[in-house]
Amino acid sequence: ALALTLGRSQAVTVAAFDVLGRRVATLHDGALGAGPHTFSFDGRSLPPGAYVVRLTADGASAARRVTVAR
C-alpha cells in the first residue's frame, strides 16, 4: 500500500508506469480532501517486472518502484 497525508484539499494523480514510461494503471485521478489516504497497486493483471508508481499533487511528485513477481 502507498500512503500520503495532505495538508489541504487538492487534485492528486497516482498512476503506475512500466519501464518504457507507458501508463499501465491509474490508482486515483481527482480531488482528495486533507488528511491521510492509502492506495493499493494491484499488479495481478500486469506481466511480471518492474513498475514505477508516481504521485503528483500541487506541482510536486514522488515515485516508488514496485516489482510484480509471480
N, C-alpha and C positions, 0 to 999 in steps of 0.2 A: 504494500500500500504506500501511496505517496501522500504526504500531509503538508498543508500550509496553513498559516494563520494570517488573515488580512486585518489590517488596522481600520479599514473603511470599505464600504461597498465599491466594487469596481468590476470592469469587464475582465474576464480571465479566459485564456485558452490553454488547454492541456492536451497535447497531441503526441502520438508516437510516430517515429520515423525509422525507416530501415537504413542500412549502411550507405545506400545511394542517395539518401535525403528525401525519399518519397514518403509522403504521409500515408501510414497504414492504419491508423486508428485515431479517432477523436474522443477523448475521455470527457471533455467539457469545453463548451464554447458559448460564453454568455456572461451575464452578470452574476456575481456572488456577493452575499452580504458580509459584513465584518464578522470576524471570528474564525474558528478552526474549520477546516474542510479536509476530507480524505478522498482520494481517488484510487481506484483499483485498475491495474493493467491486466487484462485477460488476454494472454497470447496464445490460447489454445487453437485459434483459427489461423495462426501465422506459422510459417516454416521455422524450424529451429535456427537460432542465430542471435546476433547482437542487434539491439534496437536502442534508440535514444528517446526518452520521454522528456519533452520540453514544455515548460510552463512559461507563459508570457502574460504579464499583468502590468499595467501602468507604465509601459515603455521599457520595462526590465524583463529579463528572462533568466531562467535557471534550467539546467538539464541534468538528467540522471541516466546512466547507462543501465540497460536491463537485458538479461540474457534469457532467451527462451530455449529450454532444453527438453528433450523427450527421453 
